[in-house]
Amino acid sequence: MRGLAKPLQKQSYVKFYGSASGVYQYPKNKYAANIRPALNTHKKIKKNYGKIFLSFLLKIVFSLIFVVYVIPVYIDTITRPVVLHAQKYPDLKTDYNQLYRPTGLYLHNNHFLGVNFLSATQKEKALMQPLYETYHLTSLENNIKLLASKYPTLKPSVYVWDYESGKHADFNSNDVFSAASIIKIPVLIQLFKAIEMGTIKLDDKIAMSDLYKSEGSGSLQFKGVNAVYTVDDLARVMITESDNSATNMLLDATGGMNALNQSLRKWGMKTTRINDWLPDLKGTNVTTSKEMATLLYNIDNPNFLSLSSREKMVDYMSHVHNNRLIQAGLSADAIFMHKTGDIGKMLGDAGIVYTPNGKKYIVVMLVNRPYNSPEGKNFIVEASSLIYKYMTNVTL
């Protein structure tokens, strides 16, 4: 039956009961795909209302617990005592900075507006250049270890670094030791950094007072009060005689201990620190042999110190009176610029050796020993001789 129209097909419908006004019917094939997601969304909204209500209820409960239990305890233990303390004893003041930073009195490396705080070491922008290390001088390290084994009562730290090759010998070089008078090397560097900045001059004069006088090494402690010295004179006796009184005078003139510790961090020193005025017989001023070697190395750094500063420092350090430690193990024609340190329980020496055949190396030795034991000196002299012979005879 070609001319006749096709019979109408029966349309399927789906019922939607979601309306309050009645029942709606939509063709199943055409609208079912749009209706089902709408139904699912409607159900999700109903479920979310339940979660929101539960979250709100929990917030109310926790807020009530905080108000009823936590706040009263805080008021009774902190707020009320502080207020009553202030009312009863108006002359007594609460140090809120100490409450906020309870370790600030003994653990700090910076000071600003009367507040002590701890600053991080400036690794990325350190003003000093680190030592460029290549290979270990393994044979020399083994010889030092063997020598140390012959002195069981000692704990030595040794660091040797060759300028030409960057090769080095390391024996406990990162262990922390009392610095004794070797701390005068960073004091001297701080002085010449201040001179370069124009805050102090070599011909400036400083008067002695009882505040600066210190026992131990040096002759200024026996001079009269109000005696006047130039900065140049003080720097020279600080290094050549290891004068403690001169050190305290220069340390104060360049900002004190806090200023030096701040500078040490800017230079890149992580451990070296001054905690007490000289003579520091308790050994609270600390360093490591490797950090002291880094300080010595940067005396030659033109980006850190000027040539005129270097010349004066080399002059002072080349005329140290104590020649009984590392220098006693060198040949008579070797040149040695250095600084020694001795507080009884620690004996040390740190400097730069210039050999007759053109070698140049840094050597630092710190030795913990039984109080005033002569074995400390004996070890340093023997180790110095061993190192010198190795550095002058071996091709690095």
RAHU-V880144 format. One record per residue. N is the residue number from 0. D_FIRST is the distance of its C-alpha to the first C-alpha in whole Angstrom. Layout:
N:D_FIRST ; N:D_FIRST
This chain:
0:0 ; 1:4 ; 2:6 ; 3:6 ; 4:9 ; 5:10 ; 6:12 ; 7:16 ; 8:18 ; 9:21 ; 10:24 ; 11:27 ; 12:30 ; 13:34 ; 14:37 ; 15:40 ; 16:43 ; 17:46 ; 18:46 ; 19:49 ; 20:47 ; 21:44 ; 22:41 ; 23:38 ; 24:35 ; 25:33 ; 26:30 ; 27:31 ; 28:29 ; 29:30 ; 30:34 ; 31:35 ; 32:37 ; 33:39 ; 34:40 ; 35:41 ; 36:44 ; 37:45 ; 38:45 ; 39:48 ; 40:50 ; 41:50 ; 42:52 ; 43:54 ; 44:55 ; 45:56 ; 46:58 ; 47:60 ; 48:61 ; 49:63 ; 50:64 ; 51:66 ; 52:68 ; 53:69 ; 54:70 ; 55:72 ; 56:74 ; 57:75 ; 58:76 ; 59:78 ; 60:80 ; 61:81 ; 62:82 ; 63:84 ; 64:86 ; 65:87 ; 66:89 ; 67:90 ; 68:91 ; 69:91 ; 70:93 ; 71:96 ; 72:97 ; 73:97 ; 74:99 ; 75:101 ; 76:102 ; 77:102 ; 78:101 ; 79:104 ; 80:107 ; 81:106 ; 82:107 ; 83:110 ; 84:111 ; 85:111 ; 86:113 ; 87:115 ; 88:116 ; 89:116 ; 90:118 ; 91:116 ; 92:113 ; 93:110 ; 94:109 ; 95:105 ; 96:104 ; 97:106 ; 98:103 ; 99:101 ; 100:102 ; 101:104 ; 102:105 ; 103:106 ; 104:110 ; 105:110 ; 106:106 ; 107:106 ; 108:106 ; 109:106 ; 110:107 ; 111:106 ; 112:108 ; 113:110 ; 114:107 ; 115:106 ; 116:103 ; 117:102 ; 118:100 ; 119:98 ; 120:99 ; 121:98 ; 122:97 ; 123:95 ; 124:97 ; 125:101 ; 126:103 ; 127:105 ; 128:104 ; 129:103 ; 130:105 ; 131:103 ; 132:103 ; 133:102 ; 134:104 ; 135:106 ; 136:109 ; 137:109 ; 138:112 ; 139:114 ; 140:112 ; 141:113 ; 142:117 ; 143:117 ; 144:115 ; 145:118 ; 146:120 ; 147:119 ; 148:119 ; 149:123 ; 150:123 ; 151:121 ; 152:122 ; 153:121 ; 154:117 ; 155:117 ; 156:114 ; 157:114 ; 158:112 ; 159:113 ; 160:111 ; 161:112 ; 162:111 ; 163:111 ; 164:108 ; 165:107 ; 166:108 ; 167:109 ; 168:110 ; 169:109 ; 170:111 ; 171:110 ; 172:109 ; 173:107 ; 174:109 ; 175:110 ; 176:114 ; 177:116 ; 178:117 ; 179:121 ; 180:122 ; 181:120 ; 182:118 ; 183:120 ; 184:118 ; 185:115 ; 186:118 ; 187:119 ; 188:116 ; 189:115 ; 190:118 ; 191:117 ; 192:114 ; 193:116 ; 194:118 ; 195:115 ; 196:114 ; 197:117 ; 198:117 ; 199:121 ; 200:123 ; 201:125 ; 202:128 ; 203:127 ; 204:130 ; 205:129 ; 206:132 ; 207:133 ; 208:132 ; 209:133 ; 210:129 ; 211:128 ; 212:131 ; 213:130 ; 214:132 ; 215:131 ; 216:131 ; 217:133 ; 218:136 ; 219:135 ; 220:135 ; 221:139 ; 222:139 ; 223:140 ; 224:137 ; 225:136 ; 226:137 ; 227:135 ; 228:133 ; 229:130 ; 230:127 ; 231:128 ; 232:131 ; 233:129 ; 234:126 ; 235:128 ; 236:130 ; 237:127 ; 238:126 ; 239:129 ; 240:131 ; 241:128 ; 242:129 ; 243:127 ; 244:129 ; 245:128 ; 246:124 ; 247:124 ; 248:125 ; 249:123 ; 250:120 ; 251:121 ; 252:121 ; 253:118 ; 254:116 ; 255:117 ; 256:115 ; 257:111 ; 258:111 ; 259:112 ; 260:110 ; 261:107 ; 262:108 ; 263:108 ; 264:104 ; 265:103 ; 266:105 ; 267:103 ; 268:105 ; 269:103 ; 270:106 ; 271:110 ; 272:111 ; 273:114 ; 274:115 ; 275:118 ; 276:121 ; 277:124 ; 278:125 ; 279:122 ; 280:124 ; 281:121 ; 282:119 ; 283:116 ; 284:116 ; 285:113 ; 286:112 ; 287:111 ; 288:112 ; 289:109 ; 290:109 ; 291:112 ; 292:112 ; 293:109 ; 294:111 ; 295:114 ; 296:111 ; 297:110 ; 298:114 ; 299:113 ; 300:110 ; 301:110 ; 302:107 ; 303:109 ; 304:112 ; 305:114 ; 306:117 ; 307:120 ; 308:119 ; 309:118 ; 310:122 ; 311:123 ; 312:122 ; 313:123 ; 314:126 ; 315:126 ; 316:124 ; 317:127 ; 318:130 ; 319:129 ; 320:132 ; 321:131 ; 322:131 ; 323:131 ; 324:127 ; 325:125 ; 326:127 ; 327:130 ; 328:127 ; 329:127 ; 330:129 ; 331:132 ; 332:131 ; 333:127 ; 334:126 ; 335:125 ; 336:123 ; 337:122 ; 338:123 ; 339:124 ; 340:123 ; 341:125 ; 342:125 ; 343:127 ; 344:124 ; 345:122 ; 346:123 ; 347:121 ; 348:121 ; 349:119 ; 350:119 ; 351:119 ; 352:121 ; 353:122 ; 354:123 ; 355:126 ; 356:123 ; 357:121 ; 358:118 ; 359:117 ; 360:116 ; 361:115 ; 362:117 ; 363:116 ; 364:118 ; 365:118 ; 366:119 ; 367:120 ; 368:123 ; 369:125 ; 370:127 ; 371:129 ; 372:129 ; 373:130 ; 374:128 ; 375:125 ; 376:128 ; 377:128 ; 378:124 ; 379:124 ; 380:126 ; 381:125 ; 382:122 ; 383:123 ; 384:125 ; 385:122 ; 386:119 ; 387:122 ; 388:123 ; 389:119 ; 390:118 ; 391:121 ; 392:121 ; 393:117 ; 394:115 ; 395:112
